[in-house]
């Protein structure tokens, strides 16, 4: 069962609430305000739904911050379909932005597509972060090998195998061992 957080904004949410109730979706309603991020972090809903005229810059900034601290799918129904508003919503990583599209018959599909899109985006973010980490580790390993080659007269192959053995003996990653060698070389300068 989904647990959705509906953020009230003064617009009638009857259609939204009835459609969610028909799907047996558990909902909690809150008002957007200064404690929004803290409330969301405490509740940990499956998704957040907004039904509003236009998202404020403050709200979009809060969504960006929330996405960094506690990523969640965000579904936004709005009447403002300007390209600037849509662009800002995408920058805030809103999972679904529907303009004049709060239709009870489509709600189920919109929510599930938003959840799937969010999951896909998170997988891509994780893969990108992993690739960045591997690239940084590779740079550090090459730098540590150069230090060993210059200070110990190792061949490149010997330097790599020494780093790998040291990492295995200490039960740390090769990248961490490389950073340790670099730090030690800096200390001994």
Residue pairs with C-beta under 8 A, 6 or more apart in sequence:
1 24
1 25
1 26
2 23
2 25
2 26
2 46
2 47
2 111
3 25
3 26
3 27
3 28
3 45
3 46
4 20
4 25
4 26
4 27
4 28
4 45
4 46
4 47
4 48
4 49
4 111
5 27
5 28
5 29
5 30
5 40
5 43
5 45
5 47
5 48
5 49
6 13
6 16
6 17
6 20
6 27
6 28
6 29
6 30
6 49
6 51
7 29
7 30
7 31
7 32
7 36
7 48
7 49
7 50
8 29
8 30
8 31
8 32
9 32
9 50
9 51
9 52
9 53
10 52
11 51
11 52
11 53
13 29
13 51
15 102
15 104
16 49
16 51
16 77
16 102
16 104
16 107
17 27
18 104
19 104
19 107
19 108
20 27
20 107
21 27
22 104
23 107
23 108
25 111
28 43
28 45
30 36
30 39
32 59
36 62
36 66
37 62
37 65
37 66
37 69
37 70
40 48
40 66
40 70
40 72
41 66
41 69
41 70
44 70
44 72
45 72
46 72
46 73
46 115
47 72
47 73
47 74
47 75
47 95
47 111
47 114
47 115
47 118
48 72
48 73
48 74
48 75
49 74
49 75
49 76
49 77
49 111
50 59
50 74
50 75
50 76
50 77
50 78
51 77
51 78
51 102
52 76
52 77
52 78
52 79
53 78
53 79
53 80
54 78
54 79
54 80
54 85
55 76
55 78
55 80
55 85
55 88
55 89
55 92
57 88
60 88
60 89
60 91
60 92
61 92
63 74
63 92
63 93
63 94
64 91
64 92
64 93
66 72
67 92
67 93
71 93
71 118
71 122
72 118
73 95
73 96
73 114
73 115
73 117
73 118
74 92
74 93
74 94
74 95
74 96
74 114
75 94
75 95
75 96
75 98
75 110
75 111
75 114
76 89
76 94
76 96
76 97
76 98
77 98
77 101
77 102
78 85
78 89
78 97
78 98
78 99
79 99
79 100
80 99
81 99
81 100
86 97
86 99
89 97
90 97
93 121
95 114
95 115
95 117
95 118
95 121
96 110
96 111
96 113
96 114
96 117
98 110
101 110
133 175
136 175
137 173
137 174
137 175
137 178
138 175
140 175
140 178
140 179
140 182
141 160
141 163
141 174
141 175
141 178
143 178
143 182
144 159
144 163
144 177
144 178
144 179
144 181
144 182
145 154
145 156
145 159
145 160
145 163
145 178
146 159
147 181
147 182
147 185
148 154
148 158
148 159
148 162
148 163
148 181
149 155
149 156
149 159
151 185
152 159
152 162
154 162
163 174
163 177
163 178
163 181
164 174
164 177
166 177
166 181
167 173
167 174
167 176
167 177
170 177
172 180
